[in-house]
Every structure is written in structure tokens, then in C-alpha cells.
Amino acid sequence: MGKNVVKICKDTYMIGGSGLSHPNDCSVYLIDAGDLVLIDCGAGNSFDQLISNIESTGLDPNKLTTILVTHRHIDHIGSLKRFKDDFGVQIIAHELDADAIESGIGTGADMYGVPYLPCTVDLKLGGEENKIQFGDIEIIAIHIPGHTDGSIAAYIDTPDGRVLFGQDIHGPYLPQWGADINKARQSLQKLIDLKADILCEGHFGIYKPATAVEKYIRGYLNNL
């Protein structure tokens, strides 16, 4: 296992983040379901490093099939086009953030000073919950508006417990970035109610056990 990879539990890894791939990157997670699924893909400057990190797990990047996008901000979507062009992955995102991903408007790329190559969203999720099957692993994506209108979290149930990819629980919840405080309060409570055993947060890594997960989420809820 490479030094730029953290194994979370069986078939689940953190392969990107500010200390693993590039300072601008969100936390990037990898699920091995036979086919490989990424949760987010960084701000765009770390594509080659992310591929190297996948290889260091012993997995084949050519088995990448899907990127599940938690929301439209550049630090989560910057490498989408490269992954799509090089590996033919399908891009999944909520319909309320899909326009920004496809147009580049509202991604915040200008704030980071990086270019963004707009990318087609292949599957646009709607409603409150969507179940997506990858091999033996079912990923449940849930709509959690608040950080952006189309923010989603996802979770999988594993032998090690429920693993929640909670995206940017910490915020920031800034209206100029598309945030809605009232919706964020409801969404954070929804995440608490999932009773996850392991939290994979959008920037600040991994929290466990369940008591630590709830404490982390509730801390941000109480401060809204």
C-alpha cells in the first residue's frame, strides 16, 4: 500500500486529499466493487497522482467505471473530464448540481485559480434517495441540500459497519456559494439518523466509531 493511500475497511480507500494528492483537493475515496467507483476526484491538478495512488493499492485503474460526485464545487470535480476522456467513466451527480458541472458556471473554479473543463453528467439523480448497484456493493445516494442545492452523501453497508461518504459536513455554508442554512440543518440531522459506523468526510478524513461520527456531525449542526 502506498504512503498516499489510507485503507478504510475492506474494499474502501482514501486515495486523495490535501495531504495525499494535492493541497486543493477534497478527500477522494475509492470503492472496489470489482469495477472501481470513485467518490469525487479533486480539483484537477492531481489526476496523475490519483492514478498512481490507485495503482499503489494493487488495483487496476482501467477498471474504473464511475465517479459519484457529491456536489458541484471545483475541488470535488476538477478531474472529471480527464477521467471521462481517459477511462470512459460514467459521471453521476444530482440533477440540481448537474448544470454547473456541465457548464462550469457556479463551480468556484475562479476562487481556486484553476481551469475547469466542463463534463457531461451521464446519470442525473433526483428525489431523496437512489440505490445504485455495483457488483456486490449497493451504494445508496441521499440528497442533502444545504452546502449546495444538489449536494449528496452516500453510504454502503459493509462487514465493518455502515460507511458514510458524508461530503462537506463542515461547510462552509455560504450563500454566495449556494448554501442554505435551514436545509443544511435538516440534512445534517438526516446524516446523524443514518447511524454510520465510519464517516468519510469531504475534506477532513475518516472518523470512527459511531459515537465519534455522531459527535463530529452534531458539532457542526449545533453551530449552524
N, C-alpha and C positions, 0 to 999 in steps of 0.2 A: 504494500500500500504506500503510495507516495505521500510526502510530507504536506502536500497541498490538498489532501483529501481527509475527511473525517467520516468514519463509518458510524452510522447512527444506530442501525439494527440490521437484521438480515435483509439484504437486497435494497438497502436505502443508504444513501451517502450525501454528504455535503461536499460539492466539488468546486464551489466558487464563493467569493465573498471578498470583503476588503482586505483580509489577510491571506487569502488563498489564490486569488486570481488577479484582481486589480482594485485599487483604492475606491474607485467609483462604483464598484459592483454591489448589487444586492447579494444576499445569500442565494446560491444556486444549488438546487437539490436534484438528485438523480435517483430514479426508481428502476430497478432491474426486474422487469416482468417477463423476461425472455426478450421481448422488444424493450428498448430503453425509452424512458419518459423523463424529460426534464421539467422541473418546476422553475420557470423564469430562466433568463440567460445573460444577465449582466448588462452593462452599459454600452458595450460594443467594442471596446479596446482589448478584450481578453479572449477573443474567440479561440485563438491558437492555444492559449494556456488552458482553457476549459477542455479542449480536445485532449491535450496532454494529460490533464488530471483524470479524465475518463479512462484513458489508456492505463494509467497507473493503478487503477482498481483491478486490472486484468480483464476488463470488459472491452468489447469492440465498438467504437463509435459508429461504425457502419450499421449497427443495429438500432441506432436512434430512429424513432418513428414519430415522436410527438413532443411538442413543447406546450405545456399548460401555463398560460400567462395569468398571473394573479391580478395585475392591473396595468394601466397604460403608461406609467412613468418610465422615462428613458433608462434608468438604472436597472430595470427589470426586462426591457425589451430590445436593447440596443443591438444584440447579435441575431435577432430573429431572421433577418434576410439572409445572412451568411449561412445559418443552419438550414434554411429552406433551400437555398441555391446549392449547397454542397452535399446535403444529405436527404433532401426531398421530404423533410419532416412536415407533418400537418401542424398547424397552429390553432390552438383552442383558446378562446377568450370569451368573456361575457359580451353580449351584444351592445351593452351600454358603453363599453370602452373600445369596441371594435373600430369605430370610425377614426378615433385618434391613432390607433395602431396602423390603420391602412392609409391615413393621410399625413401623419406626422404632426398634426395640429393638436396641441394640448398634451404633448409628451414631456415637456420640460427640458428638451434637449438643449435649448439655448442657455438654460441655467447651468448646465454642466459643461457647456462649451464644446460639445461633441456633435458630429453629424449623425443624423438618423436616416436610415434607408427604410421608407415605408414598406410594409409587408402585408400581404393578403392574409386574412383570418379565414381558415377553412371551415371551422365549426364555431358558430356563434351561439353561446349558451343563453338561455332565457329562464325566467322563473326563479324559484327559490333554491332548487336542488336538482342536480343532474348526476346520474350514475354512469360511469364510463368504464368499460371492461377492457383491461389489457392483460392478455394471458390469464393467469390465475389470480390476478390482482384487480380488485374493483376500486377505482378512485371515485369518491363522492365529492363533487364540487358544490359549494354552497355560496349563495350570493350574500356578500357582507358589505353593502354600501356604507360609505362614511369617509374613508380615505379618498376614494373616487366613487363615482356613480356605479361603475361596473366592477368594483373590487370583488374578488372571490377568494375563498380559502378552500382547502381540500384536505381530505383525510383518508387514511387507509387503516384497516384493522389487520394487525399482524400478530404472530405468536408472542411478540414482546409488548403487545398492547396497542392502543389506538395512537397513531402518529398523525399529528395535525400540522399541516403546512399553513400557518396562520397569516401569512404575508405581513404587511407593515402595521402590526398591532400598536406599535409605539407612535404611529402617525408619521409626520406631523399632520395635524388636522387643520389645514389652512384653506380657507375659502378660495383664495386665488389659485390653489392647486386642485380645486374641485371637491373640497371636503364639505361634509355636512355633519355637524356635531351631534345633532339629535339622532341621525341614522347611525352614526358611529357608536353611540351608547347602546342602541338596540343590537348592533352587530357584535360588539364585544361581549354582551351578555349571551348572545347566541353561541359564541365560541366557548364561553365558560360552560354552558349547558351541554356541550359535547363530551365533557369529562375526559379529555385526552390524557394519555399517559406520558406522551412525549410531544413537545412543541418544537417545531422548526420555524423560527421567526424570520421575517423578511430581511433583517439586517443583523440581528444580534444573536444568531446562532441557536443553540439547542438547549432546551430546558426539560428537566425531568427530576423526580417522578410527578405524578398527577398533582400533588399538593403544590409543587413549585410552579407547575403550569398555571394553575388557577391563581396563585399569588401574583404571578407576572401579569396576566391579563387583567385581573381585578385592580391592580395598581394603576394601570392606565385608564381603566373605566372610572375609577374613583376621582381621577384628576381632570376628567372632562367637564 
